[in-house]
């Protein structure tokens, strides 16, 4: 994801309104590796700007997704998560705490059974326990 300043320019060039609320969301998303939901972003944003609306959060996330600045991901937790990392990667989700982490695979796995199917994109979600929850489970 580009910097908040670059996003401001990109929004203006796309004919989109740039408001203080949107600029706050650009800052909250920049280098955010927590893969937040819209509700989580809204919660943090309202602490810094009490008048921000949930609709503004959703519209800004939708605009950023449409522009290719972030990706909306479904990791099976019920709500879409938003990832400012648009590079080619997968995700690991902790079944205990719900944390989502980026996973990079250096080599494509051998795939069988596609019978000529042309794969355009693949998203893999690994499920299990993160290091913290795994450690806690061992001490119970």
N, C-alpha and C positions, 0 to 999 in steps of 0.2 A: 504494500500500500504506500502510496506517495505521502509526503509530509502534509501536515495540515495546511501549510501555505500553498503547496502545489494543488491540493484538492480545492482550495478556495478559487484558484485560477481556473481549474478544470470545470468546476461547477458554473462559473460565470461564462466560460467559453461555450458550455452546453446550454446556456440560456436558463440555468436553474438559479433560483434565489439563494443568496448566501446570507444567512442570519447568524446572530450570535449563538443561537441554539445549535445550529448545524456546525458552526466552528467548534463549539464545545464537544460535540460528538466526534468530529474529526480528531480532536486531541485525545479523547478517551479511547478511540480505536487504534490510534497510531502506536505501533509496537506492542499491542495488547495480545498476549499469547494465551489468554484465558478462554478464548472462544466463547464470548458472552452471548447470552440470549438478549432479545430486545428488552425484556423486563429487567434483566440485570443491569443493562446499560441505562435504562430509564431510572432505576433506583439510584445509581451513582450520579447521574446527571441532575436529578432533582435535589440532591444534597448541595450541588454547586450552583444550580440555577432553578430555584423552586417553581418558577412559572412554566417550565418546559412541559410539553404535552407528550403523551405516549404516541399519539398520531404522528408528531414531528419525528420522533425516534424511528418509528416504522417507515415513514416516507423517506427519511435520510438513508436508512439501511437499504431500502429497495432501490433508491437512486444509485448508491454506491455499488450495489450488486449489479445493476444494469450496466454501469460504466466499467465493470470488471475490476474495480478497486478492492473489493472484498468478495468472499464467496459465502453463500448461505449453505450450511451443511446440516445434514440430518444424521445424527449419530445414535438415533434410537432412544433418546431421552425424553421425547414428547414435544420439545420445542426446538425450533430451528436455532442453530448456533451460528455466529458470524465470525469469520476468520479473515483477518487482514493479510494473512500469508497466502498469496495466490500462486505460489510456486507449486510444482508437482509433488504432492505428498499425501500421506494417509493419516489416519488418526487412531489413537488408543484412548479408550474410555474406561475410567475406573467405575466398576459396578458398586463400589461402596460410597465414595464421596462425589462421584459424577465429574471429576476433573477430566478434561480433554487435553491430550498432548499430541503434538505433531510427530509423525513417524516418517522417516525417509528410507526408501528401499533403493539400494544401488543397482540392483539387477532385476529385470522383470522375471517373475517366476515362470517356469514351464507350464503352459496351460494346455489341457487336453479336453476334447469333447466340444470344441467350438464349431466343428464341421463347416469351416469356411466363413464363419461369422466374423465380420470386420469390426474389431473393437475400436471405438472412438475415444472412450474414456473409462477409467475404472477408479472407484473409490472404495477403499478397504477400511473397515472399522474393526480394530482389534479390541476385544473386551476382556476384562480381568481386574486385577487389583494393582493400583499404583504402588510405588515403592513405600510410601508412607503408610498406606492402609495395609499393605502386606506385612510390614514390620509390626504394626499394631495388632494384627490378627495373630501373629506368632507369639505375642506376649499375653494373650488372653487366656 
